[in-house]
Amino acid sequence: MRIYRSCVMALGLVAGAGQAATVVTAAHMIDPVKGVLVDNAMVVIGDDGRVQALAAGNSARPIIPADAKRVDLGDVTILPGLIDMHVHLTSDPTLSGYQGLEYTDNFWTVIGVPNARKTLDAGFTTVRMVGSSNYDDVALKQAIDHGYIAGPRIVPATYAIGVTGGHCDATEYPPSVKVPAPGIANSPGEFRGLVRTLRKYGAEVIKVCMTGGVLSKTDSVGAQQLSYDEIKAVVDEAHMLGMRVAVHAHGTDGINDALRAGVDTIEHASLADAESFKLAKAHGAWFDMDVYDDDYILAEGAKNGVFAESLAKEKMIGLKQRQTFRAAHAAGVKMLFGTDAGVYPHGDNAKQFAKMVEWGMTPMEAIRAATSDAAIALDRANDVGQLTPGHFGDIVAVAGDPSTDVRLLEHPAWVIKGGQVVLSPSR
């Protein structure tokens, strides 16, 4: 193991592992905060993996350390490393339905390793994992942070929590089959205790299943599953402990009660209405809507073993969700980039950009949703989402201008994490 970690460190996957400062130059750069494209970009990244200096356009060039490593990316456009706010790295969409029962519990941790690499190579240097079993997301985070494997920065939720018989429970088995349910609670007090337990074992965000869902077999996709008092207990406890709350919610009533309780992000938000938009704006909440994966579920779901009941729910909800996305954006609701990767193949995350533009956003708004805005919603605005001094030196580079053709982000030429090149044209 020590030999393997030494090799990983030699490959530069551990930020700050003895490297000198790195100077990255490129023909163009997108500043998502200002919403502009500038030429002649230079980013100086220190040996701690964070940006020391930035220059673009006609601004003065910073003083370069004599021993700095120079990385000229050429005629490309760089932007901050991308952020996906809704992933499941330990899921495989080709093993849906009952197919997963053929594999041992720890199998899912193992497949998280290549999925993490695929996600990083796709230009996503930070992700929020909103639900995994066995604290797998914490394990992946630890392995990545300590240099054993390559992957994005992970904000883990550990178990997604919910009620007995709800979307986060195992409802596809008969009563004779007993399945562990460490993420299940059934009263405000139980939910408070569960939040404390998850935080104890590594959760940095709390994920709640507020309504039914598509891929759960037996529930109604829009039915509310937690009471207002229960979700309020979760929010109060999490916020007291310094954590944010992400809520899976398709149905209108569940969305609105969650917003009234003060949640931070609504995942999916398929049947949100005008009242939902008002509540989100009043409470400062974000909508995090996975508007790409409907295409994949309907095209590949049956072959992958997705339950017939789930396919029927997806046919009912998919178009409505996209229409809600357009209406929410038009109403001025704050929007994020979250894909539900794991429901579709990892590494295809950037395919959602085009769907966001198709359903109402400008390319720059979609880019901002996956960079500076996502960093704010993560409570990591001082670390990621921008290329300014103090932030991590996370960079994705593409040929052309993604602020006019957002599909260019589907094919990154370079990916840099913490000043270290992890993807280049030669790899």
C-alpha positions in Angstrom: 0.0 0.0 0.0 2.9 2.4 0.8 4.4 1.7 -2.6 1.1 2.4 -4.3 0.6 5.7 -2.5 4.1 6.7 -3.4 3.3 6.1 -7.1 0.1 8.1 -6.8 2.0 11.0 -5.2 4.6 10.8 -8.0 1.8 11.3 -10.5 0.8 14.5 -8.8 -2.6 13.5 -7.5 -2.0 14.8 -4.0 -2.2 18.6 -4.0 0.8 20.2 -2.4 2.8 17.0 -2.4 6.2 18.8 -2.7 5.5 20.5 -6.1 6.6 24.0 -6.9 4.2 26.7 -7.9 2.5 26.1 -11.3 1.8 28.7 -13.9 -1.1 27.9 -16.2 -1.5 30.0 -19.4 -4.3 29.9 -21.9 -5.7 31.9 -24.8 -9.0 32.6 -23.1 -10.8 32.4 -19.8 -14.4 32.6 -18.6 -15.1 34.5 -15.4 -18.5 33.1 -14.4 -19.0 35.7 -11.7 -18.7 38.6 -14.1 -20.1 36.6 -17.0 -17.4 37.6 -19.4 -14.8 35.9 -21.7 -11.3 37.4 -21.4 -8.1 36.8 -23.4 -4.5 36.0 -22.5 -5.1 34.3 -19.1 -2.5 33.4 -16.6 -3.2 31.5 -13.3 -0.4 31.1 -10.7 -1.1 28.2 -8.4 0.9 27.7 -5.2 2.4 24.6 -3.7 -0.7 24.4 -1.5 -2.9 23.9 -4.6 -4.5 27.3 -4.3 -4.5 30.2 -6.7 -1.8 32.8 -5.8 -2.3 35.3 -8.6 -4.5 35.8 -11.7 -4.0 37.9 -14.8 -6.0 38.3 -17.9 -6.5 40.7 -20.8 -4.1 43.7 -20.4 -3.7 43.4 -16.7 -0.1 43.3 -15.3 1.6 39.9 -15.2 2.3 38.7 -11.7 5.9 38.0 -10.6 6.6 34.3 -11.4 8.6 32.2 -8.9 11.9 31.1 -10.4 11.2 27.4 -9.9 7.6 27.5 -11.1 6.4 24.8 -13.4 4.8 26.2 -16.6 1.8 24.6 -18.2 0.7 26.3 -21.5 -2.7 25.0 -22.5 -2.6 26.8 -25.8 -5.6 28.0 -27.8 -8.3 26.9 -25.4 -10.8 28.5 -23.0 -10.3 27.8 -19.3 -12.9 28.1 -16.6 -13.1 27.0 -12.9 -13.4 23.3 -12.3 -17.0 22.3 -12.6 -19.3 21.3 -9.7 -22.1 18.7 -9.9 -24.4 19.2 -7.0 -26.2 15.8 -7.2 -24.2 12.6 -7.9 -24.1 9.0 -6.7 -20.6 7.8 -7.5 -21.3 4.4 -6.0 -24.3 3.6 -8.3 -24.2 2.0 -11.7 -27.3 2.6 -14.0 -26.8 -0.6 -15.8 -27.4 -2.6 -12.6 -30.9 -1.3 -11.8 -33.9 -3.0 -10.2 -33.1 -6.4 -8.7 -29.8 -6.8 -10.6 -27.9 -5.2 -7.8 -28.7 -8.2 -5.5 -26.1 -10.2 -7.4 -23.3 -8.2 -5.8 -21.8 -8.0 -2.3 -22.3 -4.9 -0.3 -18.7 -3.7 -0.7 -18.9 -4.0 -4.5 -20.5 -0.5 -4.6 -17.6 1.1 -2.9 -15.3 -0.5 -5.4 -17.2 0.8 -8.5 -17.0 4.3 -6.9 -13.3 4.3 -7.7 -13.5 4.3 -11.5 -16.7 6.4 -11.4 -14.7 9.1 -9.4 -12.0 9.1 -12.1 -14.5 9.3 -14.9 -16.2 12.3 -13.2 -12.8 14.1 -12.7 -11.8 13.5 -16.3 -15.1 15.0 -17.4 -14.0 18.3 -15.8 -16.0 18.0 -12.5 -13.5 18.7 -9.8 -16.1 19.0 -7.0 -19.2 17.0 -6.4 -21.9 16.7 -3.8 -22.8 13.0 -3.1 -26.4 13.0 -1.9 -26.9 9.4 -0.8 -24.8 6.2 -0.5 -24.8 3.2 1.7 -22.2 2.0 4.2 -20.6 5.5 4.4 -19.1 4.8 1.0 -19.0 8.4 0.0 -16.9 9.2 3.1 -14.5 6.3 2.2 -14.1 7.7 -1.3 -13.5 11.2 0.0 -10.8 9.9 2.4 -9.1 7.9 -0.4 -9.1 10.9 -2.7 -8.0 13.4 -0.2 -5.1 11.2 0.9 -4.0 10.4 -2.6 -4.8 6.7 -2.9 -7.2 7.3 -5.8 -8.0 10.1 -8.3 -11.3 11.8 -8.1 -13.2 15.1 -7.4 -13.5 16.9 -4.1 -16.5 15.2 -2.4 -19.1 16.8 -0.1 -20.7 13.6 1.4 -24.2 13.2 2.7 -23.7 9.5 3.8 -27.2 8.0 4.0 -30.2 9.7 2.4 -32.8 9.8 5.2 -36.5 9.2 5.1 -39.5 7.5 6.6 -40.5 3.8 6.8 -41.9 2.8 3.4 -40.7 6.0 1.7 -38.4 6.7 -1.2 -35.2 6.2 0.9 -36.5 2.9 2.3 -36.2 -0.5 0.6 -39.7 -1.2 -0.5 -39.2 -3.8 -3.2 -39.0 -6.8 -0.9 -41.6 -9.0 0.9 -42.0 -8.8 4.7 -39.9 -11.9 5.1 -36.8 -10.1 3.7 -35.3 -7.8 6.3 -33.1 -5.1 5.0 -31.0 -2.8 7.3 -32.4 0.7 7.4 -30.0 3.1 9.1 -31.4 6.1 7.3 -35.0 5.7 8.4 -36.8 7.7 11.1 -40.4 8.3 12.0 -40.7 11.4 14.3 -39.1 14.8 14.7 -37.0 13.5 17.6 -35.8 10.5 15.7 -34.8 12.7 12.7 -32.8 15.0 15.0 -30.9 12.0 16.4 -30.3 10.7 12.9 -28.8 14.0 11.7 -26.4 13.9 14.7 -25.4 10.3 13.9 -24.7 11.0 10.2 -22.6 14.1 11.1 -20.7 11.9 13.6 -19.6 9.6 10.8 -18.7 12.1 8.2 -21.8 13.7 6.6 -21.2 17.3 5.5 -24.7 17.8 4.1 -28.0 16.2 5.0 -30.1 14.7 2.2 -33.8 14.0 2.9 -36.4 12.1 0.9 -39.4 14.4 1.3 -41.7 12.8 -1.3 -41.9 9.7 -3.4 -39.5 9.2 -6.3 -39.1 7.6 -9.7 -36.8 4.7 -9.0 -38.4 3.6 -5.8 -40.8 0.8 -6.7 -44.0 1.2 -4.7 -44.6 4.9 -3.8 -46.3 7.7 -5.7 -43.7 10.0 -7.2 -45.3 13.2 -5.9 -46.7 12.1 -2.5 -45.4 13.9 0.6 -43.7 11.5 3.0 -42.3 13.7 5.9 -44.6 16.0 7.9 -43.7 19.6 8.3 -42.6 19.0 11.9 -40.3 16.3 10.8 -38.6 18.2 8.0 -38.4 21.3 10.3 -36.6 19.2 12.9 -34.1 18.0 10.3 -33.4 21.6 9.1 -33.1 23.0 12.6 -30.7 20.3 13.7 -28.6 20.4 10.6 -28.3 24.2 10.6 -27.4 24.3 14.2 -24.6 21.9 13.4 -23.4 24.0 10.5 -24.7 21.7 7.7 -27.0 22.4 4.8 -30.0 20.4 3.8 -30.8 19.0 0.4 -34.3 17.7 -0.1 -35.4 15.1 -2.7 -38.9 16.4 -3.7 -41.0 15.9 -6.8 -44.5 16.7 -5.4 -45.8 20.2 -4.8 -46.9 19.8 -1.2 -43.6 18.3 -0.2 -41.6 20.9 -2.0 -43.6 23.7 -0.3 -43.4 22.3 3.2 -39.7 21.8 2.8 -39.2 25.4 1.6 -41.3 26.7 4.5 -39.1 24.7 6.9 -36.0 26.5 5.5 -34.2 23.8 3.4 -31.3 24.9 1.3 -31.8 23.0 -2.0 -34.7 21.3 -3.6 -33.6 18.3 -5.7 -35.7 17.5 -8.8 -38.5 20.0 -8.0 -40.6 18.4 -10.8 -44.0 19.6 -9.8 -43.1 22.9 -8.2 -45.7 25.6 -8.7 -45.9 29.4 -8.5 -46.1 29.2 -4.7 -43.0 27.1 -4.7 -41.2 29.8 -6.7 -42.3 32.5 -4.2 -41.2 30.4 -1.2 -37.8 29.6 -2.8 -37.1 33.2 -3.4 -38.3 34.3 0.0 -36.2 31.7 1.8 -33.1 31.9 -0.5 -33.4 28.3 -1.5 -32.0 26.8 -4.7 -33.6 24.4 -7.2 -31.3 21.6 -8.3 -33.0 19.9 -11.3 -31.7 16.9 -13.2 -33.2 17.8 -16.6 -30.9 15.5 -18.7 -31.4 12.0 -17.3 -35.0 11.6 -18.5 -33.5 10.9 -21.9 -31.3 8.1 -20.6 -33.9 6.5 -18.3 -36.5 6.2 -21.1 -34.0 5.0 -23.7 -32.0 2.5 -21.6 -34.0 1.9 -18.4 -35.8 -1.2 -19.5 -32.6 -2.9 -20.7 -30.9 -1.9 -17.4 -33.6 -3.5 -15.3 -35.4 -0.4 -14.1 -38.8 -1.4 -12.6 -41.8 -1.1 -15.0 -43.4 1.0 -12.3 -40.5 3.4 -12.3 -40.5 3.7 -16.1 -44.2 4.6 -15.9 -43.4 7.3 -13.3 -40.6 8.7 -15.4 -42.9 9.0 -18.5 -45.3 10.9 -16.3 -42.8 13.2 -14.7 -39.9 13.9 -17.1 -41.5 16.5 -19.4 -43.3 18.2 -16.5 -39.9 18.6 -14.7 -38.4 20.3 -17.7 -41.4 22.6 -18.1 -41.0 23.4 -14.4 -37.3 24.2 -14.9 -38.2 26.7 -17.6 -40.9 28.3 -15.4 -38.7 28.4 -12.3 -35.9 30.1 -14.2 -38.3 32.6 -15.7 -39.6 33.4 -12.2 -36.1 34.1 -10.9 -35.6 31.1 -8.7 -31.9 30.4 -8.1 -30.8 27.4 -10.1 -28.0 24.9 -9.7 -26.3 22.2 -11.9 -27.1 18.8 -10.5 -27.4 15.7 -12.7 -28.2 12.6 -10.5 -25.2 10.9 -12.1 -25.5 7.2 -11.3 -29.0 7.2 -12.8 -27.1 7.6 -16.1 -23.4 6.8 -16.8 -20.8 8.7 -14.8 -18.6 11.0 -17.0 -21.6 12.2 -19.0 -22.3 14.9 -16.5 -21.7 17.8 -18.9 -24.5 16.6 -21.3 -26.9 18.4 -19.0 -25.6 21.8 -19.9 -27.3 21.6 -23.3 -30.6 20.6 -21.7 -30.4 23.6 -19.3 -29.9 25.9 -22.3 -32.7 24.2 -24.3 -35.1 24.8 -21.4 -34.4 28.5 -20.8 -30.9 29.3 -19.6 -28.2 31.1 -21.4 -24.9 29.2 -21.7 -23.3 31.6 -19.2 -26.1 31.0 -16.7 -25.7 27.3 -17.0 -21.9 27.6 -16.5 -22.5 29.8 -13.5 -24.9 27.2 -12.1 -22.0 24.7 -12.1 -19.3 27.0 -10.8 -19.7 30.1 -8.7 -23.4 29.6 -7.8 -22.8 25.9 -6.9 -20.0 26.9 -4.7 -22.2 29.3 -2.8 -24.9 26.7 -2.4 -22.3 24.2 -1.1 -21.0 26.8 1.4 -17.6 26.4 -0.3 -17.5 29.9 -2.0 -14.1 30.6 -0.6 -12.6 27.3 -1.9 -14.1 26.4 -5.3 -16.2 27.8 -8.2 -13.8 30.7 -9.1 -10.3 31.2 -10.3 -9.3 34.0 -8.0 -6.6 34.1 -5.3 -7.3 31.8 -2.4 -9.5 29.4 -4.3 -8.3 25.9 -5.3 -6.5 25.8 -8.6 -9.2 23.7 -10.3 -9.4 24.3 -14.0 -11.2 22.8 -17.0 -10.2 23.7 -20.5 -12.1 23.3 -23.8 -11.4 24.1 -27.4 -13.7 27.0 -28.4 -16.0 29.3 -26.4 -18.5 27.4 -24.2 -20.3 30.7 -23.5 -21.6 30.5 -27.0 -21.6 26.7 -27.5 -22.1 25.0 -24.1 -21.8 21.5 -25.6 -18.0 22.1 -25.8 -18.0 21.3 -22.1 -18.8 17.7 -23.0 -15.2 17.3 -24.3 -12.6 18.8 -22.0 -9.1 19.0 -23.4 -7.4 19.6 -20.0 -8.4 19.1 -16.4 -6.4 20.5 -13.6 -7.1 19.9 -9.9 -5.2 21.8 -7.2 -2.6 22.8 -9.8 -1.9 19.3 -10.9 -2.8 18.1 -14.5 -5.1 15.1 -14.3 -6.2 15.1 -17.9 -4.4 16.4 -21.0 -4.5 15.8 -24.8 -1.7 13.3 -24.4 -3.6 11.1 -21.8 
